[in-house]
């Protein structure tokens, strides 16, 4: 627990409230809930980030369950096929967009799993400053504000957020990131 966001005051012992106990509870509950996966390295950062965002132990648990169990099930399965696939995609993107970097990696026989596993396992939460993650989220919401504001009920709001991730944003990610 001490290694999860050590620079964040809310995860330091002695802070009020210290979120380490909340993090422990979420991870323990998830390990019991999904025995096929249990606890995997990197989940602490994802759960910790969810706790910071939601400020709710229960909501963080269910969001973690959705991420690990439904959205990225092959990241944390014993085969880690989803994780391996995404690292291969990264390697191919680097080969296409940054051939000099790919050549350097190849010349040393360095696999992307060695340098990028942590990025993907932690969903970049421990690599990027929280401020950048929030900026990306706010930009995503701002770009789709008109769609979101069409909602008239809680289920409708949830559906609008799902539409965002299924829409052109996914295929036009490069434009969004610029």
C-alpha positions in Angstrom: 0.0 0.0 0.0 2.9 2.4 0.8 4.1 2.2 -2.9 0.7 3.4 -4.3 0.9 7.1 -5.1 3.6 7.8 -2.5 3.6 11.5 -3.5 -0.1 11.9 -3.0 -0.9 13.3 0.5 -4.1 11.3 0.6 -2.2 8.0 0.5 0.3 8.9 3.2 0.1 7.5 6.6 -1.0 10.1 9.1 -3.2 11.9 6.6 -6.9 12.4 7.4 -8.4 10.4 6.0 -5.6 8.1 4.8 -6.8 6.2 1.8 -4.5 3.3 2.3 -7.2 1.4 4.3 -9.8 2.1 1.6 -7.4 0.9 -1.1 -6.7 -2.3 1.0 -10.4 -2.9 1.4 -11.1 -2.5 -2.4 -8.3 -4.8 -3.4 -9.1 -7.4 -0.8 -12.8 -7.4 -1.8 -11.9 -7.6 -5.5 -9.6 -10.6 -4.9 -12.4 -12.5 -3.1 -14.9 -11.4 -5.7 -12.9 -12.5 -8.7 -10.9 -15.5 -7.6 -9.9 -16.3 -11.1 -7.9 -13.1 -11.3 -7.4 -12.3 -7.6 -5.0 -9.4 -7.1 -2.5 -8.6 -9.9 0.4 -6.2 -9.9 -0.8 -2.7 -11.0 -4.3 -3.0 -9.7 -3.3 -0.9 -6.7 -2.7 2.1 -8.9 -6.0 1.6 -10.8 -8.0 1.1 -7.6 -6.1 4.1 -6.0 -7.0 6.3 -8.9 -10.6 5.3 -8.8 -10.7 6.0 -5.1 -9.3 9.5 -5.7 -11.9 10.2 -8.4 -15.0 8.7 -6.8 -14.1 9.2 -3.2 -16.2 6.0 -2.6 -15.0 2.6 -1.6 -18.0 0.8 -3.1 -18.0 2.8 -6.4 -14.3 2.2 -6.8 -14.8 -1.6 -6.3 -17.5 -1.8 -8.9 -15.5 0.4 -11.4 -12.5 -1.9 -10.8 -14.7 -4.9 -11.4 -16.0 -3.4 -14.7 -12.5 -2.5 -15.9 -10.8 -5.8 -15.0 -13.8 -8.1 -15.5 -15.4 -6.7 -18.5 -13.5 -4.0 -20.3 -9.9 -5.5 -20.0 -10.4 -9.1 -19.0 -7.5 -10.4 -21.0 -5.1 -8.0 -19.4 -5.2 -9.7 -16.0 -6.0 -13.3 -17.1 -3.3 -15.9 -16.5 -2.4 -15.7 -20.3 -2.4 -11.9 -20.3 -3.3 -12.1 -24.0 -4.9 -8.6 -24.1 -1.8 -7.1 -22.5 0.6 -8.9 -24.8 -1.5 -7.9 -27.9 -1.5 -4.2 -26.9 2.2 -4.3 -26.4 2.7 -5.8 -29.8 0.5 -3.1 -31.3 2.7 -0.5 -29.6 5.7 -2.1 -31.1 4.2 -2.0 -34.6 3.1 1.7 -34.1 6.7 2.6 -33.1 8.1 0.6 -36.0 5.8 2.6 -38.3 5.9 6.1 -36.7 9.4 6.0 -35.0 11.6 3.7 -37.0 14.8 4.8 -35.4 13.5 3.9 -31.9 12.3 0.5 -33.3 15.7 -0.1 -34.9 17.4 0.7 -31.6 15.1 -1.7 -29.7 15.6 -4.4 -32.3 19.4 -4.0 -32.4 19.5 -4.7 -28.7 16.9 -7.5 -28.8 14.8 -5.5 -26.4 11.1 -6.5 -26.2 8.3 -4.0 -25.5 7.2 -6.2 -22.7 10.3 -5.1 -20.7 9.7 -1.4 -21.1 6.0 -1.0 -21.5 4.3 -3.7 -19.4 3.9 -1.4 -16.4 2.4 1.3 -18.5 -0.4 -0.9 -19.7 -0.9 -3.0 -16.5 -1.4 0.2 -14.6 -3.4 1.8 -17.4 -0.8 4.7 -17.4 -2.1 5.9 -14.1 1.3 5.5 -12.3 3.2 6.9 -15.3 1.2 10.1 -16.2 0.6 12.7 -13.6 -3.0 12.7 -12.3 -3.4 16.2 -13.7 -2.9 14.9 -17.3 -5.4 12.1 -16.8 -8.0 14.6 -15.5 -7.2 16.9 -18.5 -7.8 14.1 -21.0 -11.1 13.2 -19.2 -12.3 16.8 -19.1 -11.4 17.3 -22.8 -13.3 14.2 -23.7 -16.3 15.4 -21.8 -16.1 18.9 -23.2 -15.8 17.6 -26.8 -19.0 15.6 -26.3 -20.8 18.1 -24.0 -23.7 18.6 -26.5 -24.4 14.9 -26.7 -24.2 14.5 -22.9 -26.6 17.4 -22.3 -29.2 15.7 -24.5 -29.7 13.2 -21.6 -32.9 13.3 -19.6 -32.3 10.6 -17.0 -29.5 8.7 -15.1 -29.7 5.7 -17.5 -29.7 8.1 -20.4 -26.6 9.9 -19.1 -24.8 6.6 -18.7 -25.8 5.6 -22.3 -24.4 8.9 -23.6 -21.1 8.2 -22.0 -21.1 4.8 -23.6 -21.8 6.4 -26.9 -18.8 8.5 -26.6 -16.5 5.5 -26.3 -18.2 3.8 -29.3 -18.3 6.8 -31.6 -15.9 8.4 -33.9 -13.7 9.4 -30.9 -12.3 5.9 -30.9 -11.2 6.0 -34.6 -10.2 9.6 -34.5 -8.1 9.4 -31.4 -5.1 11.2 -33.0 -7.2 14.3 -33.6 -8.5 14.2 -30.0 -5.0 13.9 -28.6 -3.8 16.9 -30.6 
